[in-house]
């Protein structure tokens, strides 16, 4: 009967535990519903408690595998490519359960370990959540123990020694430490061939184009789409992060201009720099506040008033901006379609004759008092002329409706205006000092020209959030930033920062206080005193030193021959070795023979250390 | 000088060199590893890189543990005083680790010896039985100690440069010493004789030497010592089967030595002289181990009145 009987460690517990760890990783990665996981866990418990040593015939394993392959193959055939990964998941789970239930010898336990590792690998393909690490870490803790016991069992000689559990805790910590270091060192590919399992960026909230006739209610998605560090300049309490400027007004609303790109204001002095981490955004638009001066990386292109990344959005980028407002407007910013005469009439009536800021204020107040902010879907009757419908009869609408109506009314009274879409950023995490941008922060506002381009937000219920501390989000962000999005560029930056950090380290050390410097110096001196004398000695002096340490002190002033005689009388055990060494030493020191004295010295010193010295009285 | 220093450091930490082999589990581990490397490189999925880092770290920790397991091992070969061809000899290895306890070691020389646990300290002698294929002088070279400790994925070995030259004596081929001497030995001998040991019956043994009490186990003969004093010179004659003659001679040397008498060997111009000591026995067996050709016996050798055993 091939059954592992592995001493103090409970192999059934470890085996079921490692199998469950793989399933747990899958479950934490969102690949298995919790009720399914609970059922599987119950099955594991049953195996551990009652079935572990049941001899269920092994050929069943082959039958089950064949059945799984056929069923899942058919499933992929009929359901298409989308079924591949779920089929893979089902196969591996059923395989794991079958293996666990059937007969277990060391070979099968090895297989269970392998399946568990495979489950962890599969889990990584499906998730970016750090929680699934729990399953992987449990696996990393149990695998060495199980392999250790299996190897001991297969050794089949004597009684293997079993170290305490703390040993394996140490091993686990060692694996964690080394793997953390390796993770950052292993070279990352500069580009990937297959896009598989990378964080899905479906949530956005941001829409470049304003669709005022959008059917269906807007969702209040709280998921985070960006985190922003205000790296240079004074961080404001809140700011508008623009993604797209829409300056073509049609009957249905504002559209973006195509063609005639506007280059960034490259010659303007930079006032602020922001580092943006778009962790959950699908858009290729370049986001920035105020007026864009430049970006790093600089792989952007412009179309109309908007800027886009040439390929995919980088994992993080810097935007350099200026708070100096643009002083130019174009004829495009004043165009007003004939079909919107109703809007024009209303605008003129509301704004009246006054200075531009007063007119803007009047229009804004009108919108706030006559229209209602709502995320509900617009009524079907309003879809053909959404701006007019919104303004007439106290319309209901979202920020896009307010912004479009405001911009249209401004144009109607001869003020250049456009709609800007992006995010209103006001949530600040004080734990790591960055802004959090959620999908629900997506917003639309208005820019109008009054000597320079200025911003006005006509939406009445715009809320500014108070800064708050969130350790969990800070940790989540670090996970995304340094694990999920860790890239070749980060590795280069890391190498550069290490290189640059050296002078800083030296500078830092020079700044230490006198006492710290003194203590450090004393430690160094003691270390040097202990270590260096031995190293600095010549080969023969080192031998004398070694003899002295064993209790046989020889006067260096005596001749080699006298040393030899004294050793012969006082320590006969070492004398032959010493004589042989002395011949070589003298040949090396005074003769013209080429002798490798260092290894011989090391060998003699080692012999001196190993040989027992019992002082004997000379004649 | 710099080269010397580098070499010394290298030797200090890495000598003797380590051998490295994958076990079956290790090969599967590597298949996993390379699959993950491939998929991680293709997809750029950092979580796969994390798994890869875990596996590499596991390998490194495993390597460190196995290195710690064999690092301070010392070994010496312990050989028996007499080794005969085709006869199992007990070869010993004095294995010790004065600094750490070592686990799951296999001494790989002349048949593997498994050591489940070698406690820190003076060590122990582990033995194995080995039958040498041929007589003569042989060189026993390096000894390899390997371990799959701790996780059984890799087999790390350390090779010790042990050089032992041994003389393998001819395989003893039983022949009745009494018959060879042409003597009808009383077996029980005189009153002072004592039984040395009992051995299987050889054709030619005296009937009085047969142990009848053990008849149910087969035929056994007594061998007497201390006074029976079988004395003779084994004379090897040219011609016939050399190996058979040497084997019979080796057996007779053993028998004569055990009987306590004086004995000698003559072959060609060689005559060992007469003696009954152990050194004399070893000297004759060594000569037999080295002998390639038997020349005609020299008439110049004076054997005196000693009985001659011609082979």
Interface residues (C-beta under 8 A of the other chain):
Chain A: X110 X114 X117 X118 X120 X121 X124 X125 X127 X128 X136 X140 X143 X144 X147 X148 X150 X151 X152 X154 X155 X156 X157 X158 X159 X160 X161 X171 X174 X175 X176 X177 X178 X179 X180 X182 X183 X186 X188 X189 X191 X192 X193 X194 X195 X196 X197 X198 X483 X484 X485 X486 X596 X598 X599 X602
Chain B: X4 X5 X7 X8 X11 X25 X28 X32 X36 X39 X41 X42 X43 X44 X45 X46 X47 X48 X49 X50 X51 X52 X53 X54 X56 X57 X58 X60 X61 X64 X65 X101 X103 X104 X114 X115 X116 X117 X148 X149 X150 X151 X152 X153
